Amino acid sequence: MRVRPIWCTGLAALAAQLVCLALPPAALWLLAAFCVAAGVAARALRRRFWAALALTAALLMLLHNLFWIVLQKPLEELAGTRASFTAEVLETRPSYSPALRNVTLSVNTEALPGRTFRVQTVLEDAPEPGDLLEGEGTFAPLAQDSYRLGHLADGVFLCMEEADVACTGYTVRLSHRLLALRERLAEGFVRWLSEDLGGIAAAMTVGETRHLSSSIRDTFRLAGVSHLLVVSGMHLSAWWGMWFWAGRKLRLYRGAWVISLLAAVLFAMVCGFTPSMCRSLTAVVILCGAGVCMRRPDGLTSLGAAILLITLSNPYAAGDIGFLLSVTATAGVLVSRFAVGRLAVSKTWAETHARRWQKLCLRGLHTAAVPLFAALFTLPVQVGMNLGVSLVSLPVNLAVLALLPFQLGFGWAAIALSFLWPGSWLHGLVLAIAGLFTKLLYAVVAWFARLPFGSVYVFGKFALFTVAVLFALGLLAWDLRLTRWMAVIAPAGAALAFAVYSVATAGMVTVAPVGSGYNPCLVAIQDGRAVVAVRGGKSNLAAVEEYLTMHRAEPALVIDLREEPPAELPMDEAGCVVRAADVGPLGEQYALSEDVTVAVWNQKGAKLCLLDIGGYTIAVGAGGGSWEGFGPVGTLLAGPSLPAGLEPRQILSAHLQYSWQIPEDCAWFYDPSPALRIRPGRSITAERSWI
């Protein structure tokens, strides 16, 4: 296997940028100096390959710090200042309240003359992309929550609070026209097909996800194919492959590369230039350029060049989950091709298989190897980002990959006919066929999602350790030419690790804030049964339902701490619902298990829920109040108000800024996605996010 310098450089760039995301800028200077020293030493030892990688990592760390000093730091220094500005609306998305919208603005302000930058804000009026705004606002740093890396990957480094704006005009850009076109096409799918099928078709065909219901998202997530609902490199590859195949069938050799490239660019323009789409499009451009120039295209070189270009343009793109999944899945597909190709030329394969069956067997192996290697390569990202791992992702990917080209082809054929002959019998026929393939695809996904143990949520560090061990064994087997034994060792090792994990975590309680970082709900899960303390609005409830679905847990006890709760909760049918407003001053107690008990109090409008987990207490309150006499508690979940008199030893928070002061002798545990793992009566482990 030959060395590919561009691929290796791109891989080193991705690893270096991930390290940069986890370390403060001051530490990167020292780490860059260490990499330079390591590179010089490797050069002296005539290890030119390792010297080049070390020096590349050092250069990228220095460029990351330069990016922070020149571009990011001046913007962060604006935090806390109020200034007048003019802005253009780039994007709008639904917020936690139907009356509000999350808006991305391109801002010009006198506080930073000659500089245009992006900010994130929430507005009451519903502006449209392209609106020109003028007003005043207070700049603030991005919230330290799970959305932070996504904002940074999009080039947003500030948010705006208390914005007072007025619309002064409208500008027409190509991006706005494409966004309007995307919404129009999505509405066409929803209008002609049913709400659910139209939402799925719109998401997979043009990348518009606003019409997807929560049940559809949960079904695809449980089956391990949630990436199908976000247009990414897989969709672009299928679309490009259809046009390239058609060009080859028409015997257009160079023309096939040109036609497929133009089709890929059109697809990306309509669906939007997400980090994953940019990565795939860059690789396609390089691949088609090599084909037009009659050069042998190389997938790994194209992938490495795409990684290098994107991470250089924005170092924070490396932290985007979609980008990481796209890179690892593409690398897995390319490695699967190499593995099947190496098997095809092996002497053992030629001796043990008849020639007439070899081609058919190789096609079957390649079809099975693509989703298998893609799933294996994306597994470290899934467990590293604390995502659920689906045990049925391999068979469901095999099934849907065969249907995806047909769904895309007929979906775009329906789009073309909607412009040429709208409402004609041919348009209706093609739409019906596209809906049929969409329905078939959803039926396959739903069947796999209903399987027991189809999706599991494992402790990230343990899973990552297991994956690292199996990966090391795979490399060793590859070096010793014993790869066939990995077909037995890998499944057996994974099954053994899962059995050990199941035994070790039996009875363990996972406690986590879910929903808004400022006023989250509390969810405690033990052996598939959950206690939910509800605060906040509908967005919090939706986040709780998503969290429970991902962990395959049923809400056995729901404590509603709100002052005026609605008549019904979405979780009313799942278990016992206690409305704290109806609880007397003496309180009520409930038991989830022998180790977990719950007590609820209502004191003149102030509510308190206290979880006792093997003698360790966790409190969550609403409405403030004075709770003298309750004594110290182990952990308090932070919220808008601080219940007085509880004397918490630790405050658990997913938000940094509150109006109240932290009590003395109280530890502050902050993380964008914090969690506590409690083994009743034995141990307590605080879990932080990886990046």
Secondary structure, 3 states (H helix, E strand, C coil): CCCCHHHHHHHHHHHHHHHHHHCCHHHHHHHHHHHHHHHHHHHHCCCHHHHHHHHHHHHHHHHHHHHHHHHHHHHHCCCCCEEEEEEEEEEEEECCCCCCEEEEEEEEECCCCCCEEEEEEEECCCCCCCEEEEEEEEEEECCCCCCHHHHHHCCEEEEEEEEEEEEEEECCCHHHHHHHHHHHHHHHHHHHCCHHHHHHHHHHHHCCCCCCCHHHHHHHHHCCCHHHHCCCHHHHHHHHHHHHHHHHHCCCHHHHHHHHHHHHHHHHHHHCCCHHHHHHHHHHHHHHHHHHCCCCCCHHHHHHHHHHHHHHHCHHHHHCHHHHHHHHHHHHHHHHHHHHHHHHCCHHHHHHCCHHHHHHHHHHHHHHHHHHHHHHHHHHHHHHCCCCEECCHHHHHHHHHHHHHHHHHHHHHHHHHHHHCCCCHHHHHHHHHHHHHHHHHHHHHHHHHCCCCCEECCCHHHHHHHHHHHHHHHHHHHHCCCHHHHHHHHHHHHHHHHHHHHHHCCCCEEEEEECCCCCCEEEEEECCEEEEEECCCHHHHHHHHHHHHHCCCEEEEEEECCCCCCCCCCCCCCCEEEEHHHCCCCCEEEECCCCEEEEEEEECCEEEEEEEECCEEEEEEECCCECCCCCCEEEEECCCCCCECCCEEEEEECCCCCCCCCCCCCEEEECCCCEEEEECCCEEEEECCCC
